[in-house]
Amino acid sequence: MKSADTEFVGGPLDGKVLPIPLGPMLGVPKKYKVPVPAHGDSPARTLVYVRTKQVRGLSWFWRYEYDEAASG
């Protein structure tokens, strides 16, 4: 299975670059959900990151930005 190293911005994964499995059209998913299990007094929750297009010079790439409103 192919993957792409993708940068995460904001939230608990800020600054991380993780390999994300590519879909059937060889692109990363529009949303990436990270389940976080319950720990101590903290309930289980899901972190939601949304794909955004970033441009550097003449090239572009995908990255994920934290969506606090959708996370819960």
N, C-alpha and C positions, 0 to 999 in steps of 0.2 A: 504494500500500500504506500502510495506516495504521500509526502507531507511537505509543508512549507514552514520555515522558521518565521514566526509571526510575533511582533512586538505588542506588549500590553501596556496601556497607559491608564493611570488612575486606579483607585481601589487597592485591594490587598496584593494584586499581581503587578503593580506599577514597576516598570523597568525590566520586567522579565521578558525573555524571548523563548517561546515554547514551540516545538514542532506540532503543527495542527494538521490532521489528516485532510487531504483534499477530496472534494466531492467528485461526482461523475463528470462534471465539466472542467475539472482540474482547477477549481477555485476553493477558497476557504469559505465556510458557512457564514451567512449574514449575522447570525448570533452565535455566541459561544457561551454555554452555561456550565458553571463549575459548582457541583454540589459540595457543600461544607457540612460534615456531620456534626451532631450535637456534641458539645464538650462542656462539662461542668454545668453551670447555670445557663449557658448559651444554647438556644434552640438550634435545630438544624435549619439551614437556609441555602439558597442558591444565588451565586453571584452571576450577573449577566453582563456580558461584554458585547458591544455592537461593532461590526466591521466598518471601518472608515478608510477612504482612499487618501493617501498622502503623496505629495509630489515633491521631488527633489531635482531641480534642474530639468532635464528632459525625461527623466525616468519617474515611475510611480510604483507604489507598493501598497499592500493592505496592512492595516494594524487594527487592533481592537481597543476601543475606549470603554471605560467602565460606565454602566448605565445604572446609577444609584436608584432611580425611580422604579426600575423593573426588578431590581434585586430585592430579595426578601427572605 
